[in-house]
């Protein structure tokens, strides 16, 4: 009996005094990421994030070395030149982007390579300010919906969820709703525009990034009333899944509604669930 009781006592001790690994796994750590989003996880999660940060730091060294050897804007005019040097630079740039753009270079690289800078150059310098001034007091169904969605866009964020953050996001969304009346405003654009505001250097650059994204990068009609572009994206994803991952495709088709699964992800460009990790 004593032996059995001793074993039982040891079992209780094991429960009362978990191993260091168990305590580490259950320890919750909270901090803010690069763009101010709250991150919560255990110690292992933090270690993974630190590894990612180190890889980003090392990748940044590669970018800075290229800027030192080729010039600060070596990638800006690649599309306008067909010489061998431009071809080599283009291949290099493609490899670099696939490995990740350093956060402090993202505003310049995104704005240039997306076509936003070129789009902005086709209108007067005062275009954005004039647009915002002209529509300041306008009230439409789009502006009403925008006002409704502002406090629901990344609630708790230290800047976006403030009066200043709401005002900046509202100007970008309302301005674009008047620029393109066919799109106007579609729920989900608030998350996309909010992330652009966090990444880009200025509110105006965020506006032009949103414009080039909707007008040149994404499938047409992703954000119009019938969301036909979303249906196209869903069909493409479904076809790719069936060709590349047949077993997963069968599971998804049998157990899940593809429309419900993808609509939110496509409309928000995954930003609503990934925060800055969608950048």
Buried (B, 14 or more C-beta within 10 A) or exposed (E): EEEEEEEEEEEEEEEEEEEEEEEEEEEEEEEEEBBBBEBEBBBEBBEEBEEEEEEBEEBBEBBBEBBEEEEEEBBBEBEEEEEEEBEEBBEBBEEBEEEBBBBEBBBBBBBBBBBBBBBBEEEEEEBBEEBBEEBEEEEBEBBEBBBEBBEEBBEEBEBBBEEEBBEBBBBBBBBBBBBBEEBBBBBBBBBBBBBBBBBBEEBBBBBBBBBBBBBEEBEEBBBBEEBEBBBBBBEEBBEEBBEEEEEEBEEBEEEEEBEEEBBBBBBBBBBBEBBBBBB
